[in-house]
Structures are given as C-alpha cells and as structure tokens.
Amino acid sequence: MSGEFDHVVWRSPKGEVLACVEKIKVMRENLEELRQMAQDALEDALLMGGDERQVRQVLHDLVDGLTNPYPEEQ
C-alpha cells in the first residue's frame, strides 16, 4: 500500500529513526484518516458557502492546539 506519508522518516525526540514497522503503519494510517477528515470538512464548508482561507486557518489552529499528554521527562 503506497500513500502520501510513505516518504516520512519518523524520528524519536532524540532524533533516532523509528524502525518498528507496526508503529510506522499506525502513524501512516492515522495521518491518512486525519487528511481525509480534514478534506471532508473543507469540502463541506465550501459547499455551505464558507471561506476557504478561514477553514484552512481553523484546521491549522486545531492542530496547533493539540496537547501532548506524554511530555518528555526533564
């Protein structure tokens, strides 16, 4: 299965390459699902007369507002 995120080299916070095939598969699938949901939300907003720039900004803000429930130990 080839996808949009296959080229991404996933790394740990220390910069080490993540090599676990299952972890990479889960991350790729999650991103593909998010992309499709965001695409659907954009299309719905446009069909309802929404402003594309505003919808894109809201989606961007949504991602920026995500919190890490697993902060790195100092």
C-alpha positions as CSV (number, residue, x, y, z in Angstrom):
1,M,0.0,0.0,0.0
2,S,1.5,3.3,-1.1
3,G,0.4,6.5,0.4
4,E,1.0,10.2,0.8
5,F,3.0,9.8,4.0
6,D,5.2,6.8,3.0
7,H,8.2,9.2,2.4
8,V,8.2,10.4,6.0
9,V,11.1,9.2,8.1
10,W,9.7,9.1,11.7
11,R,12.1,10.0,14.5
12,S,12.2,9.9,18.3
13,P,12.6,13.1,20.3
14,K,16.3,12.3,20.4
15,G,16.4,12.1,16.6
16,E,16.7,8.4,16.3
17,V,14.9,6.8,13.4
18,L,11.9,4.8,14.3
19,A,12.1,1.4,12.6
20,C,9.2,-0.6,14.0
21,V,7.0,-1.5,11.0
22,E,3.8,-1.6,13.1
23,K,4.4,1.8,14.7
24,I,5.1,3.4,11.3
25,K,2.0,1.7,9.8
26,V,-0.2,3.0,12.6
27,M,1.2,6.6,12.3
28,R,0.7,6.5,8.5
29,E,-2.9,5.2,8.8
30,N,-3.7,7.9,11.4
31,L,-2.4,10.6,9.2
32,E,-4.3,9.3,6.2
33,E,-7.5,9.2,8.2
34,L,-6.9,12.8,9.5
35,R,-6.2,14.0,6.0
36,Q,-9.5,12.5,4.7
37,M,-11.4,14.0,7.6
38,A,-9.9,17.4,7.1
39,Q,-10.6,17.2,3.3
40,D,-14.2,16.3,4.0
41,A,-14.5,19.2,6.5
42,L,-13.1,21.6,3.9
43,E,-15.4,20.4,1.2
44,D,-18.4,20.6,3.4
45,A,-17.6,24.1,4.4
46,L,-17.1,25.2,0.8
47,L,-20.3,23.6,-0.2
48,M,-22.1,25.6,2.5
49,G,-20.5,28.8,1.4
50,G,-17.7,29.0,3.8
51,D,-14.4,30.9,3.2
52,E,-11.6,28.5,2.2
53,R,-8.9,30.6,3.9
54,Q,-10.8,30.7,7.1
55,V,-11.5,26.9,7.1
56,R,-7.8,26.2,6.5
57,Q,-6.8,28.6,9.3
58,V,-9.3,26.9,11.7
59,L,-7.8,23.5,10.8
60,H,-4.3,24.8,11.3
61,D,-5.3,26.3,14.7
62,L,-6.9,23.0,15.6
63,V,-3.6,21.1,15.0
64,D,-1.6,23.8,16.8
65,G,-3.9,23.5,19.8
66,L,-3.3,19.8,20.3
67,T,-1.7,18.9,23.7
68,N,0.9,16.3,24.3
69,P,-0.4,14.1,27.1
70,Y,3.1,12.4,27.3
71,P,5.6,15.3,27.9
72,E,9.3,14.4,27.8
73,E,10.9,13.9,31.2
74,Q,13.4,16.5,32.0
